[in-house]
Amino acid sequence: MILKKLFCFVFPLVPVFLCAQTPKPFPKPNIIPHAQWHKIPPGGFPAEGCRRNIEPGEKIQFQNLIIELIAMTPAPAEDKNAKDAVKIKIAIGEKSEEKTLPEGAAFNWEGFHVAIIAAHTEKGELGEGLTEFEITTIASIPPEAAAMTIAGDAKSRARIKHNINAITLHHAGDPKPVTPEDSPIKKLQGLQSFSMNDRVWWDVPYHFLIALDGTIYEGRDYHYAGDTNTKYNPEGHFLIEVMGNYELQEANEAQIKSITDLMAWAVQEYNLPLDKIYGHKDHAQTVCPGKNLYKYLKDGTFQRGIEMRLGK
């Protein structure tokens, strides 16, 4: 009888102990698929490579290849057909070469394909003072891409695989606050058009985008690195963008919930520490994601919400 009582007293505690140690996985939030909003599918092809924005005097290294941007030269104003130009030094070990190339040029060198996607020399333009390079291994890209002597369009861009190790929050930064009357689908389509036609990226730069009502839309495939108009390297970053301008407007409860849900799922999926959650302004000279979103990163609102969802 004593043994029976002891058994009943001790063993009911075991399931409780196990449940406390193994909480249920936090589910992936409901996400509107890319195919339900885009007018055209994403472009590009998977490749080994990198894409970076740098200014004169800075270098990019990919594998054993180093490119230094020496100078950027604006096109002569009187020549409508002329292009901005860049002077670079390219090197592997002791071998090096200097080249002067127009914006939009591409070339092969020692097993690498290099594209000068853009040279932003115009005063006040997005990315002012930066040149955007794409470097890929020739062996990893289609033969027709390797043969190109121009950077090409969105279909010619490399999709860069990455391993997610951080979360970075952005906002759209629209000139005025987003309102319920604004169509999120039109905003997504406008961003995709700008990204693929003006910036010559293969898709929108962010992995997920959140509307005013908290709806989450699928952006760029998160298995591939995002893009940026600034100098930070987005490889490894799980990129979330919130539609609107959070220097000018406040985030609402539905948006805060969706941001936190998405962050919690990513933290769980990639085993990320909470100190690897950032705002864009933590990496680059920008106000993004706006003071009215950034404050929730700094006061711990998102981090506490993640801990609650994950049972930490």
ZIKALIN-V944824 format. One record per pair of residues at least 12 apart in sequence whose ideal C-beta (glycine too) atoms are under 6 Angstrom apart, sorted by the first residue. I is the first residue (numbers start at 1). J is the second residue. D is the distance in Angstrom with one decimal. If there is no record, write none. Layout:
BEGIN
I&J&D ; I&J&D
END
This chain:
BEGIN
23&311&3.6 ; 26&264&5.2 ; 26&265&5.8 ; 26&268&5.3 ; 26&309&5.1 ; 26&310&5.7 ; 28&265&5.0 ; 29&216&5.6 ; 29&261&4.4 ; 29&262&5.6 ; 31&216&4.8 ; 31&218&5.2 ; 32&217&4.7 ; 33&218&5.3 ; 34&218&4.5 ; 37&185&5.1 ; 37&188&5.0 ; 39&189&5.6 ; 42&202&5.6 ; 42&203&3.8 ; 43&154&3.8 ; 43&155&4.2 ; 43&202&4.3 ; 44&157&4.3 ; 44&159&4.6 ; 44&202&3.1 ; 46&159&4.9 ; 47&136&4.6 ; 47&140&4.5 ; 47&141&4.9 ; 47&158&3.8 ; 48&137&4.7 ; 48&140&4.1 ; 49&135&5.4 ; 49&136&3.4 ; 49&158&4.7 ; 49&160&5.6 ; 50&62&4.6 ; 50&135&5.5 ; 51&134&4.7 ; 52&133&5.6 ; 53&130&4.2 ; 53&132&5.1 ; 53&231&5.4 ; 54&69&5.3 ; 55&129&5.1 ; 55&130&5.5 ; 56&69&5.2 ; 56&71&5.4 ; 56&72&5.9 ; 60&133&5.9 ; 62&135&4.5 ; 64&92&5.3 ; 65&92&5.6 ; 65&112&5.2 ; 66&91&5.0 ; 67&88&5.6 ; 67&90&5.2 ; 68&89&4.4 ; 69&88&5.8 ; 69&131&5.5 ; 70&87&4.3 ; 70&89&6.0 ; 71&87&4.5 ; 72&86&5.4 ; 72&119&5.4 ; 72&121&5.3 ; 73&85&4.6 ; 74&121&4.2 ; 83&102&4.1 ; 83&103&4.8 ; 84&103&4.5 ; 84&119&4.2 ; 84&121&4.7 ; 85&100&5.9 ; 85&102&5.3 ; 86&101&5.9 ; 86&116&6.0 ; 86&119&5.2 ; 86&131&5.3 ; 87&100&4.7 ; 90&109&5.8 ; 92&110&5.4 ; 101&116&5.6 ; 103&116&5.8 ; 103&119&4.2 ; 104&150&5.6 ; 104&151&5.0 ; 106&148&5.2 ; 106&149&5.7 ; 106&150&5.6 ; 106&151&5.1 ; 111&138&5.6 ; 112&135&5.8 ; 113&136&5.0 ; 113&138&5.3 ; 113&146&5.5 ; 114&135&5.4 ; 115&134&4.4 ; 115&151&4.0 ; 117&132&4.2 ; 117&134&5.6 ; 117&151&5.1 ; 117&200&5.5 ; 118&132&4.5 ; 119&131&4.7 ; 126&229&5.0 ; 127&229&4.5 ; 134&158&6.0 ; 136&158&4.9 ; 154&196&3.9 ; 154&200&5.9 ; 154&202&5.1 ; 157&202&4.0 ; 159&224&4.4 ; 160&224&5.8 ; 160&225&4.4 ; 162&225&4.4 ; 162&235&4.5 ; 162&236&5.3 ; 164&238&5.0 ; 164&270&4.7 ; 165&236&4.4 ; 166&236&5.9 ; 166&237&5.1 ; 166&276&4.4 ; 167&238&4.6 ; 167&263&5.6 ; 167&266&5.6 ; 167&277&4.7 ; 168&237&4.5 ; 168&239&5.7 ; 168&278&4.8 ; 168&280&5.9 ; 169&240&5.3 ; 169&279&5.2 ; 169&289&4.8 ; 170&241&4.4 ; 170&280&4.9 ; 170&288&5.4 ; 170&289&5.2 ; 171&242&5.0 ; 171&246&4.7 ; 171&288&5.8 ; 171&289&4.2 ; 171&290&4.8 ; 171&293&6.0 ; 172&243&5.1 ; 172&244&5.9 ; 173&245&5.5 ; 173&288&6.0 ; 174&245&4.8 ; 177&244&5.9 ; 177&245&5.8 ; 177&248&5.0 ; 177&249&3.8 ; 178&212&5.4 ; 178&243&5.2 ; 178&244&3.8 ; 184&211&3.9 ; 187&243&5.7 ; 188&217&6.0 ; 191&204&5.2 ; 192&204&5.2 ; 201&227&4.7 ; 203&220&4.5 ; 204&219&4.6 ; 204&220&5.7 ; 205&226&4.9 ; 205&227&4.0 ; 206&219&4.6 ; 206&226&6.0 ; 206&239&4.4 ; 206&241&4.0 ; 207&219&5.3 ; 207&220&5.5 ; 207&222&3.9 ; 207&239&4.8 ; 208&240&5.2 ; 208&262&5.9 ; 209&241&4.8 ; 210&242&4.8 ; 210&255&5.8 ; 210&258&5.1 ; 211&243&5.4 ; 213&254&5.7 ; 214&254&3.1 ; 214&255&5.3 ; 214&258&4.2 ; 216&258&5.4 ; 226&239&4.3 ; 230&284&3.7 ; 230&286&5.9 ; 231&284&5.7 ; 232&283&3.5 ; 232&284&4.5 ; 238&266&4.8 ; 240&262&5.9 ; 246&289&5.9 ; 246&290&2.8 ; 246&292&4.2 ; 246&293&4.2 ; 247&287&5.7 ; 247&290&4.4 ; 247&291&5.9 ; 250&292&5.0 ; 251&293&5.5 ; 260&302&5.5 ; 260&305&3.8 ; 263&302&5.9 ; 263&306&5.6 ; 264&306&4.5 ; 264&309&4.1 ; 264&310&5.8 ; 267&306&5.6 ; 268&310&5.9 ; 274&303&4.7 ; 279&294&4.7 ; 279&297&5.4
END
